[in-house]
Amino acid sequence: MNHDSKPMDPLEELMLRAYPNPTRAGCPGTEMLRSMAAKTVSRENPVWEHLWKCSPCFGEFVKLRDARAGRERRNQIMIWGALAAILLISVTLGLNRMISSRHSDDLGSKVANRYEAAVFNFEGTAAGEVVRGVEPPPVQSPALQTQRLPATLINLTVYLARGSDDGPYELQFLDTNNNVLASATSKAAIDKGLTSFTAIVDLSKLSPGEYSVRCRKSPDGAWHTSTAIVE
Ligand SMILES: [Zn+2]
């Protein structure tokens, strides 16, 4: 009996024999003893007086109290177990998040790599000279002939006509019906006399062919137009 519980208190041992009460006179009953073991009965309650003077009640009380202590120990073990499990889960989640954020960093650099670098030149067009879109300019410098761009997401560096101002610019790709199929805005800067800007342009929806490319200083500069072959 009670192999795993601590050796019995000598006083308790004595109490279990000192006050036999074979007729259980004045005993409060098991439910009251259970409440006492659960410490929900006030120390002022006279029922405690009875406990110290009735060995059968005391024996019952000790059993209920020890059973309760055992349950509490098991509950505590379960609570610690649950806490340990929660800790383990959050550590695992944290690790997963770390791993997946590192993974998405990888994805991020892959996205950056998806932009193909490309260059487009308006350089041969003098600033202020308006080239109308419908008729191609009669004379083109070799640099302006058949500039080719890939039909994909491009990181496009645009060189503007010499003497162009820095500041905001807009860029458009048009089909033969002057529908804008792709556009971008960016801010141009002047470096060593060359005005240029860089913009991400999505040419992935354009079918291979020739397109007008035009550019103007925002919001109402004159359009400069050139031609590109998207392939
Ligand atoms: Zn009793």
Residues whose N, C-alpha, C, O or C-beta is under 5 A from the ligand:
A	BS01	ZN	A25 G26 C27 P28 C54 C57
